[in-house]
Amino acid sequence: MNDRKVYLIINILKNFNANLKKMDGQSKGELKFYINYANPMTSVGNHVQKSVLLQQSKGILTATELSQLESETKSLITANPTQKDAILQKAEQTKSTVTAKINQAYANIANSYNYSIVKMNKAPSGMQHSMAPFFMSLAFYIGSMIGAMLIVVAYKSFSPLIGRWKAYTYTEIAIILISMIAPLLIVALSKSMLHFDSNTYWQLWINHSIELFVSLNVNLIFSLNLGQLGIMMNMPFMLTQVVSGAGLISRPILPDFFKFMSNISPCFYSIRADYNILYGGNNTHSLWLQLLTIGIVAIIIHLAIVGFQKKRMPLVQAS
């Protein structure tokens, strides 16, 4: 559960079925829910769900019984019109009796079991806490998409003057510097809203520095090929991050396409690491290594692209 391979454990205690069937108001079935709250949209509305289901089933049963009573009453009045008042009076008494019995039966059902919730890695209450990993990671990724577009403009401008490889080297140096400096401010803004300690601040800085470095390199792939038009390819990939990042919906219930895309989604690893850092969880370093692997693969693709680009000769002005 701490590794997020299991999202929920339900412990059904001994004699649950036997106690549930008694419905004597004293014997109760026992359920325990073990939940890792360092996950997206973690909420188990057991009390609400239990009440809604009971009210729905009680309403259906009551409506069925009263509908049958109404049909029987109409038949009796048709057969004995002179006894209409007496029949209606008796029907009203029967209606009250039936409703009372149904209410009593469902009151016993509602009290036939207890449940308790064991919370792991509990996040503070408030949407700003539960949604913080998603919004922080997505903000960095959107910024990287715009940043890659601007960086490639500089690369295209300088490569004819100083050469492709030197221009690309400076591009990577710029990416590293941006990845180290930008998260200092963004994480500081998050600290003012989430109120985490300094140790958490620096861990989040490392996480988002890695994310920004990887995201810039991923977005640079299409920008190197297509220039500013690369944003037309980067935009759809960014949109998939909203779902495949698993910051809104847990990965096990994602559609297969988005589940596959999460493997190459920088946001997916960054969001998981944020949950670990902020609220608890394992394998943060493993997530960083997986994230860096995506960045290294992106750089290898860059090298192939730069290597195959035709060398542009500098313009020579006639004297």
C-alpha positions, 0 to 999 in steps of 0.5 A: 500500500505504501508503494501504491501497488494496493490502494485499499484494504478491506478487513472483514472481521470474523463472523461478519455474515452471521452477525449481519443476518441477525439484525437484532440491534446488538450483533454487528458485523465489523469492517476495517478500511485501510487507506493510503491518503497520499494518493489523488482524490482519496475519499471513502464516503462510507457513511454517505454511501451507506445512507444513500443505498439504504434510503434507496432500497427502503424507498423502492420497497415502500413504493412497491408495498403501497402500490400493491395496497392501492390496487387492492383498495381500488378492487375492494371499492369497485366490488363494494362501493357502499363500503368505500369509507370503511375500506379507505379507513382500513387501507390508511391504517394498513399503510401506516402499519406497513410503513412503520414495519419497513422503517423499523426493519431498515433501522435494524439494517442500518445498525447491523454493522460498524466500520472504521477507517485506518488512515495511512500518510494522511494529508491535511484537509483542504483541496489545496493539499490533496491537489498540490502535487498535480497542480505543481507538476502540471505548472512546471510541465506547461512552463517547460513547453513554452520554455523549449519553444524559446530555447530552440529559437536561440539554438536556431539563431546561434547554430549557423554562427558557432556550429550546431554542437556548440549551440546545442551544448549551450542549450543544455547548459541553459536548460540545467540552469533554468531547471535549478533556478526556476523551482526555487521560486515556484516551490517557495510560493507553494510553501506559503500556501501549504506551510511545509518545513525547510527539509520538505522545501529542498526535497520538492526543489530537487523533485521539480528541478529534475522534472523541469530538466526532463520536461524541457528536454522532452519538449525540445525533441519536436522543437528541434525538428519543427522549430516554433511549430513544434508546439503543435506536437508538444501541446497534445502530449501536454494534454495527455499529462493531465490524465496520464500523470495520475494526479486526478485519477489513480493509475489502476483505473486509468484507460489503457492508453493513458496508463501506457502514457504514464510510463513516459509522462514526466508528470506521473513520476513527479506527482508521485514523488510529491505525494511521497515528500509531502504526505509519505510513501516509499521509493522516491529516489527510484521515481527520480531515477526513472524520471531522469531516464526519460530525460537521458533518452530525450537527450540521445534523441536530440543528439541524433537530430542535431547530427542529421541536421544539415550544417548551415553555412554562415552568410558571407557579405560581398566586399 
